[in-house]
Amino acid sequence: MRLTTKIGSGFVLVGLVLFGGWVLYLGTRHYVPIDMPVAMSVGHIRTREFTVNVSDPYEIEIEVEKKIPFDTLNCLLGMSPSSQEDCSDSPAVVNASWVLLSDGKIAQSGSSADDKGGAWASDTISREIGRFDGKAGHTYRLEVDILADGTRLALGDPHLKVSVTSDFVEGAMFETALLIDPAAGVLVLIGVVLLIVCSRRTGAGVSSPMRRLRCCISGHERSTNMNGTQIAEEV
């Protein structure tokens, strides 16, 4: 039975390592390498250097809390959901250009005029001003020029954020739910079944189910001879 024990234990170990390793990998990804408050007054912004460990597109956004009336905030960010919404009293104030540096050289550049995307969350609205292709292990610095007065956004505590796109996060969740979790579960289940089978085939001298299972894992069974002496036997 020693071979069955080794195989069962191996399945359990591989399943646990697969799940634990994947969770550890996701937990060490830097999804938002930059998140810093900005005044949105005309001027120049320089971020600290940051290193990414995910090769994926990254979004550059101005994120504002919903402390400003919803419709007004959409207008100020230039993200009015309806083309018929009147923004004459609150015209868009987001006007910025950006340059991404790597090793002292320009890697990419862009402008908010070229990218009008964004996202609505429960507590914030984000206006995308650009995106770039990040490469794992590379170090970058972002420089942003605010070209128009956006201080009307100050009430919403605006932040400049650099974050990996939602496609990567959603893909990781998909792989976890449909691939990693089921695969790890099946491996552990097979291993447990093999160990249970092994425990049921141990000698009658080990009466407790848990002791029989421990005997299988250790590879030995303790039985009692006619003189009452316990003898360790391989199972």
Secondary structure, DSSP 8 states (H G I E B T S, - for coil): -HHHHHHHHHHHHHHHHHHHHHHHHHHT--S-SEEEE---SSEEEE---EE--S-EEEEEEEEEETTS-HHHHHHHHT--SSTTS--TTS-----EEEEEEETTEEEEEEEGGG---EEE-SSEEEEEEEEEEE-TT-EEEEEEEE-S--GGGGGG--EEEEEE-HHHHHHHHHHIIIIIHHHHHHHHHHHHHHHHHHHHTS-TT---HHHHHHHHHHTEEEEE-TTS-EEEEE-
